[in-house]
Amino acid sequence: MLTIPVVFVSHGAPDALLKAPDTVACWNGIGASLPSPEAILVISAHWEASRPTVSLSDKPATLYDFSGFSPELYTMKYPAPGAPELARRVLSLIPNATADSHRGLDHGAWAPLSKIYPNAEVPVTQLSLVHQADAASHYALGAKLAKLRSEGVLIIASGAITHNFGWLNWHATADSPVLPQAKAFNDWVADRLAVQDGQALLDYRKAAHGAAAHPSAEHFLPLLVALGAAGDSPALRFSPSFCYAALSMDAYVWQ
């Protein structure tokens, strides 16, 4: 069977669907470039659990795990079927994993999926991050998932390359200058991925602006899960415009 790519997207603020046309076009383009998978496994920054947890829901709800944004966002649905068979396969690959029978799709999953696979026909399930587990543990988690790529499964990791609310200019326009620290860290990540320097990425908090770019780790960890699942595959970078002058919307695809 064809080896399916691994994808990482920076999902941005929930209103990226309404205010970030570059990002929407990027997600559309990624979707057009991908083969049709049997199922999708999403690892999102917006689900953490005490141990790896996968959803067994056969009809995952669209979760509105945010507040204060446009009412239009709360009318959006992503009615994809669940993927309980994939969930059980994930349980077999991760010895300490557990299952959640009802977990739906948070916006880190359904927002990009609504543009990557807009017909919502491909079965999808989510796997949580592990609360308080370190970067290396999440890379190892991704490595355990790697064999799914040859089983028709698309792995999508959804997080952020930069994620510091204190950096954001909520009044920024498309032509506002990008915060230098955000651009510097974003470019550093791109450079390390280009030369496949996984160790540097695991130690990202030691990089210039790394700790500031991520006051908490949950939005960077999905990138490391993707890196573990991708193995030796090179990364193809997509670079939509920053949102709010400091929120990188970079995406990567490992073929």
N, C-alpha and C positions, 0 to 999 in steps of 0.2 A: 504494500500500500504506500501511496505517496506520503512523504514526511511533511507534516503541516507546519507552517511557520509559527513562531512565537511573537506576540505583539505586546508592546508597552505603550500606553497612552497617558499623557498628562490630562486628566479630565477637567481641571480648572474648577472655577466656581460653577454652581448649578446653572447659572444663566449663560454659560458659554454657548448653549444651544441657541440663544436669542441674540447674543451680543458679540460673538466671535466667529464671523464668517470664514476667516482663514482656517480656523480649527475645524469647523463643520466641513469645509471643502477637503481638508486633510483626512478626516475620518471617512468621508465618502470615497476618496481616492484609495485609501488603504483597503476598504471593503472591496472595491473593484479589482484590486490586485491580488486578492486572496483566493485560494481554491475554496470550494464548498465543503465545509467540514461536516462530520457526522454529528458533532456536538461541540459545545463551547464550555470551557471552564474559566471563570473569571475570579481573579484574586484582587480585591479592592481594598483601598486604604480605609474604607468606611465599615469594615467588619473585622473586629479583633475578638478573640476568644482565648480562654486559658490554655487551650490546646487546639491543634488544627481541627476545624469543624466544617463539614460540607453539608449543603442543603439537599434533602431528599424530596423537596416539594415537586409535585408533578405539574403544578400551575403556580409558579412563583409570582407573587404580587409585586406591583411597582411601588417601591417604598419612597416616600417623600421625606427623606431624612435631612431636612434643612428647613429654615424658616426665614422670613423676611424678604423673599424674592418675588418676582412677578407672579401674579395669580395664574398666568398662562401655564407656568411650569407644573402647577398642581392638577392640570387637566390632562397632562401627557401620560400615556400608557405605553408599556412595552410588553405585549401579551404573548411573549414566546412560551412555548411549552417547556416544562422542566426536563431535567435529564437525570432521573434517579438511577438509571443503570450506570451512567458515568460516575455519579456520586459513590455508588458502591465499589466501582473500580478504584476510585481515589482512596477509599477506605482500605482497600487491599494493598495499596502501595505505601501507605503511611501508617506504620504500626500503632502509633499512639493517637490516631485521629478518631473523631467521633462524629455523629450526625445530628443535624437539626431537621426535624420533619417539616417545618413550616417557613423557614427563612425565605424571604422574597429577595428581589434585586434592588440594591441601593443605587443611588444616583451615580456612583462610580462605575457601576455596571451598565445600567440602562441608558444613561445619557450617550456615551460613545456607541453602544450597540445600536441605538436608534438610528445612527447614521452609517455605521459599518454594515449592518444587516437590517435595513429598514423594514423589510417584510416580516420580521419577527418569526421566521419559520424554523430556524435552527434551534434545537433543544439547548438549554443553557442552565448551568448551576454555578453556585459560588462556593469558594473555599476561603475560609477566614485566614487572616494573619494570626500570629500567636502573640498575645499581649506580653510585653516585657522580654520576649526572646530577641536575641541580638541579630546583627546583620548576617553573620556567618550561618546562623541557624536558618534564616530565611533563604539564603542561597542554597543550603543543603535541602530545604523543603522543595525548592524548584527542581533540583537535580533528581529528586525522587519522582517528579512528575514527567520527566523528560520522555520516557517511553510512550506516553500518551500521544506524542506527536506522530508516531508510526501507526497509531490506532485510529486515526481520523479525527483527533481532537485538536481544536484550536485553543491554545492557552492565551488569554488576554489578561495582562497585569495592568491595573489602573491606579495611578497615584499622581505624583507630581515631581518634577525635577527641582522646583523651588516652591516652598510652602511656608512663608512667614507672613502672617496677616499684618504685622507691623511694618512690613515693606510696601504694602499695597497702597496705591492711590486710587480710591474708589471713584474719583472724578476724572480719571485719565481718559484720553481719547486715543484713537488709533495712531495719531502722530505724536503722542507724548513720548519723551525720551525714556528708555528703559533704565531702571535703577542699575548703576554700574556693578554693584555687588551681585545682583541677580544674574546679570549677563555673564559676569566672570565665572560664577559657579556653574551656570548652564553650559558654558563653553568648555570648562574643565571636564565635566561629565562627558560631553561629546568627544573630547580628545581622548579620554581614558577608554571609552568604548571603541573608538576607532582603532586603537592599538591593542584591544582586548586585555587591558590591564585590570583584571578582576580584583586583584588584591587591593589596589588603590581605591576602587569603588567600595569595597567592604570597609575600608578605613576612611570613608568620605568625610567623617567629622573632623579629621585631621587636615583636610584640604582648606585652602583659603576660602572663607565664607561658608564652609560646609555646615558647621554647627548653627550658624545664623540662618542659613537657608532652610534648616529643619529644626526648629526649637523642640519638636517632638518627631519621632522617627517614622511614624506610620505611613506617611506619604512617599517616603523614599524606599521603604522595604519592598513594595511590589516590583520595583525595578530589579532588585536583587533576586527575587523569586524568578522573574523572567530570565535573568542572566543565568541562573542555575539550570533552568529548563532548556535554555538555548545551547548550552555546551560550547563547542568550538565554532558555532556558526557566527559569521560576521554580522554586524548590525548595520541596517540601512536607516539613516536619520531623516526625519521629517521635521521641519522647523516653521510652524505657523507663528504668527505674531504673538508677542507677549500680551497677556491680559492684565489690566489694572497696573501696568508699568513695571510689574515685578513678578508676575505669575507666568512661568515658562509653560508653554503648551507643546513642547517637543514630544515627539513620538518616535518609536523605534520598531523595526520589524527584522527579525532574524529568520532568514530563509532556511 
